[in-house]
Each structure stands twice: as structure tokens, then as C-alpha cells.
Amino acid sequence: MKNIKMKNIKILFIAFLLIIVPATGYNQECTDFIKSKVFRQNYPKGFELYGQSKSAYVEVRKILKYNILFFGDKEYQMTIGTEIVNRPIHIRMIDAGDNTVLFDNVKNMSLENINFYIENTKNIIVEITILSDTETYLSSDKIHVCLGIKITSHD
């Protein structure tokens, strides 16, 4: 009886490793995605990299919500991109305090750079959805992609 239980535990452990390890490996490839050639490495004059920039391994057609604290009296530029060029990206910026939608690119999903000014410090929820038509999505082996959110700021 003990041998059967141990054998089942070993099988479950191996199955767990087969599922988790590959996903972790892909995620690690995305860790420094904002430093890749997809993003220009020179910033607009007077701008510098903001510490809230992020790289992530995301599923296509799933909403990524990222809560960012933006300090007041600053100008920001947010650049969003994926490893697959020209894939439409839906971006929304929502005031976390009162849920007001501050920005929505639903009419121009090819927009990659967002320039904005924050007067008073506030938390903003950035919602990002990598889009794809159903046919491409179902036939593609690329249902997860690296996503980068590069934020630069200027006083």
C-alpha cells in the first residue's frame, strides 16, 4: 500500500514539474523585455526611466491589470509593446480612486506611445489586452507573449 501511494506522489510531482518548469522558463525570457530592441533605448530629451516600468509574460486576449503610482507635477511617456510587432493592443488607464477612465485607445489600437501629465500624485490602473482575431488565436502556437511597459518621466 505504501509503494502505491509513493508511486502516485512521484507521478504527481513529475506532472507538476512538466507543467510548471516550461512556463517558468518562458517567463524568465521576458524579465528584461523592456531592455530589448523592440523598445528604443534613447529617451526623449529630459526624460529618464521610471521605476514602475515592467516586463511580463501574458496570455493573448486576457486583461493584464497593473497598478502604478504616478507622482504629481510630472510629464510621463508610456511605451507598450510585444515581441510580435503590429499586434493590436487595447490600453485603458483608470483612476484607482474613483474608477474614472482617463484614457482608452479603443479607436486607435496601433498606438504604442502615450504622453500625459499628472498634476497630483495618484494611483492609476493600467489595463492592457493583447488582441488577436479568433482564427489566428486558435491556430497560433503563440498564445503567450512577452509584453513590455516602459515608462519614462520628466520633472
LOFIDREN-393121 format. One line per field, with one value per residue (C-alpha): residue number from 0; x negated, z negated, y negated. Coordinates in nm, 3 decimals, decimal comma. Layout:
BEGIN
resi = [NUM / ...] .
c1 = [X / ...] .
c3 = [Z / ...] .
c2 = [Y / ...] .
This chain:
BEGIN
resi = [0 / 1 / 2 / 3 / 4 / 5 / 6 / 7 / 8 / 9 / 10 / 11 / 12 / 13 / 14 / 15 / 16 / 17 / 18 / 19 / 20 / 21 / 22 / 23 / 24 / 25 / 26 / 27 / 28 / 29 / 30 / 31 / 32 / 33 / 34 / 35 / 36 / 37 / 38 / 39 / 40 / 41 / 42 / 43 / 44 / 45 / 46 / 47 / 48 / 49 / 50 / 51 / 52 / 53 / 54 / 55 / 56 / 57 / 58 / 59 / 60 / 61 / 62 / 63 / 64 / 65 / 66 / 67 / 68 / 69 / 70 / 71 / 72 / 73 / 74 / 75 / 76 / 77 / 78 / 79 / 80 / 81 / 82 / 83 / 84 / 85 / 86 / 87 / 88 / 89 / 90 / 91 / 92 / 93 / 94 / 95 / 96 / 97 / 98 / 99 / 100 / 101 / 102 / 103 / 104 / 105 / 106 / 107 / 108 / 109 / 110 / 111 / 112 / 113 / 114 / 115 / 116 / 117 / 118 / 119 / 120 / 121 / 122 / 123 / 124 / 125 / 126 / 127 / 128 / 129 / 130 / 131 / 132 / 133 / 134 / 135 / 136 / 137 / 138 / 139 / 140 / 141 / 142 / 143 / 144 / 145 / 146 / 147 / 148 / 149 / 150 / 151 / 152 / 153 / 154] .
c1 = [0,000 / -0,286 / -0,453 / -0,134 / -0,099 / -0,465 / -0,434 / -0,127 / -0,309 / -0,607 / -0,379 / -0,202 / -0,535 / -0,668 / -0,345 / -0,373 / -0,730 / -0,636 / -0,369 / -0,543 / -0,904 / -0,835 / -0,609 / -0,873 / -1,136 / -0,931 / -0,857 / -1,228 / -1,283 / -1,051 / -1,215 / -1,419 / -1,193 / -1,181 / -1,557 / -1,516 / -1,544 / -1,163 / -1,192 / -1,402 / -1,670 / -1,711 / -1,455 / -1,301 / -1,516 / -1,499 / -1,318 / -1,456 / -1,338 / -1,068 / -1,097 / -0,745 / -0,836 / -0,754 / -0,805 / -0,562 / -0,470 / -0,100 / 0,174 / 0,323 / 0,682 / 0,655 / 0,657 / 0,341 / 0,409 / 0,113 / 0,148 / -0,103 / -0,171 / -0,238 / -0,383 / -0,231 / -0,372 / -0,546 / -0,520 / -0,524 / -0,561 / -0,444 / -0,555 / -0,386 / -0,500 / -0,515 / -0,757 / -0,512 / -0,518 / -0,193 / 0,035 / 0,324 / 0,309 / 0,605 / 0,493 / 0,705 / 0,590 / 0,829 / 0,806 / 0,789 / 0,954 / 1,284 / 1,270 / 1,279 / 1,147 / 0,867 / 0,756 / 0,889 / 0,732 / 1,026 / 1,034 / 0,659 / 0,519 / 0,195 / 0,097 / -0,221 / -0,324 / -0,108 / -0,222 / -0,048 / -0,090 / 0,008 / 0,091 / 0,143 / -0,004 / 0,239 / 0,269 / 0,368 / 0,471 / 0,336 / 0,534 / 0,365 / 0,511 / 0,309 / 0,565 / 0,585 / 0,868 / 1,019 / 0,891 / 0,530 / 0,559 / 0,688 / 0,440 / 0,139 / -0,114 / -0,181 / 0,096 / -0,150 / -0,379 / -0,632 / -0,486 / -0,680 / -0,556 / -0,834 / -0,762 / -0,981 / -0,926 / -1,029 / -1,000] .
c3 = [0,000 / -0,085 / 0,252 / 0,440 / 0,252 / 0,308 / 0,677 / 0,709 / 0,530 / 0,766 / 1,071 / 0,943 / 0,870 / 1,219 / 1,379 / 1,171 / 1,289 / 1,653 / 1,630 / 1,413 / 1,532 / 1,900 / 1,802 / 1,565 / 1,837 / 2,079 / 1,805 / 1,739 / 2,107 / 2,059 / 1,743 / 1,922 / 2,223 / 2,188 / 2,249 / 2,581 / 2,931 / 2,950 / 2,734 / 2,829 / 2,567 / 2,610 / 2,420 / 2,515 / 2,407 / 2,029 / 1,967 / 1,765 / 1,696 / 1,427 / 1,169 / 1,236 / 1,581 / 1,621 / 1,838 / 1,822 / 1,987 / 2,073 / 2,240 / 2,558 / 2,513 / 2,131 / 1,945 / 1,753 / 1,473 / 1,341 / 1,057 / 1,093 / 0,862 / 1,064 / 0,877 / 0,938 / 1,132 / 1,382 / 1,750 / 1,847 / 2,159 / 2,154 / 2,435 / 2,465 / 2,695 / 2,753 / 2,920 / 3,211 / 3,396 / 3,517 / 3,293 / 3,178 / 2,809 / 2,614 / 2,336 / 2,068 / 1,784 / 1,488 / 1,179 / 0,892 / 0,655 / 0,835 / 1,131 / 1,389 / 1,727 / 1,806 / 2,135 / 2,375 / 2,715 / 2,844 / 3,164 / 3,231 / 3,109 / 3,300 / 3,059 / 2,874 / 2,702 / 2,458 / 2,341 / 2,038 / 1,746 / 1,385 / 1,179 / 0,842 / 0,726 / 0,796 / 0,840 / 1,191 / 1,303 / 1,649 / 1,826 / 2,125 / 2,357 / 2,642 / 2,916 / 3,195 / 3,416 / 3,311 / 3,616 / 3,562 / 3,187 / 3,218 / 3,488 / 3,329 / 3,104 / 2,971 / 2,715 / 2,465 / 2,549 / 2,381 / 2,301 / 2,201 / 2,034 / 2,042 / 1,854 / 1,865 / 1,667 / 1,674 / 1,399] .
c2 = [0,000 / -0,241 / -0,169 / -0,259 / -0,590 / -0,677 / -0,590 / -0,817 / -1,100 / -1,063 / -1,070 / -1,383 / -1,550 / -1,475 / -1,600 / -1,918 / -1,975 / -1,915 / -2,184 / -2,446 / -2,438 / -2,526 / -2,818 / -2,949 / -2,929 / -3,140 / -3,391 / -3,436 / -3,521 / -3,818 / -3,952 / -4,220 / -4,260 / -4,641 / -4,640 / -4,455 / -4,601 / -4,630 / -4,942 / -5,238 / -5,283 / -5,657 / -5,861 / -6,194 / -6,489 / -6,537 / -6,205 / -5,915 / -5,561 / -5,549 / -5,269 / -5,137 / -5,001 / -4,632 / -4,326 / -4,035 / -3,708 / -3,741 / -3,544 / -3,686 / -3,815 / -3,827 / -4,159 / -4,246 / -4,495 / -4,687 / -4,939 / -5,223 / -5,516 / -5,830 / -6,128 / -6,468 / -6,762 / -6,532 / -6,451 / -6,083 / -5,877 / -5,514 / -5,286 / -4,948 / -4,670 / -4,297 / -4,061 / -4,028 / -4,359 / -4,520 / -4,317 / -4,538 / -4,631 / -4,769 / -5,006 / -5,169 / -5,392 / -5,414 / -5,635 / -5,381 / -5,631 / -5,688 / -5,442 / -5,723 / -5,611 / -5,856 / -5,703 / -5,438 / -5,369 / -5,165 / -5,378 / -5,354 / -5,021 / -5,063 / -5,341 / -5,243 / -5,568 / -5,759 / -6,103 / -6,252 / -6,490 / -6,410 / -6,718 / -6,544 / -6,212 / -5,925 / -5,551 / -5,453 / -5,107 / -5,031 / -4,759 / -4,601 / -4,338 / -4,190 / -4,130 / -3,877 / -3,762 / -3,429 / -3,239 / -3,348 / -3,295 / -2,939 / -2,836 / -3,004 / -2,839 / -3,192 / -3,234 / -3,383 / -3,674 / -3,898 / -4,238 / -4,546 / -4,863 / -5,120 / -5,439 / -5,747 / -6,065 / -6,430 / -6,694] .
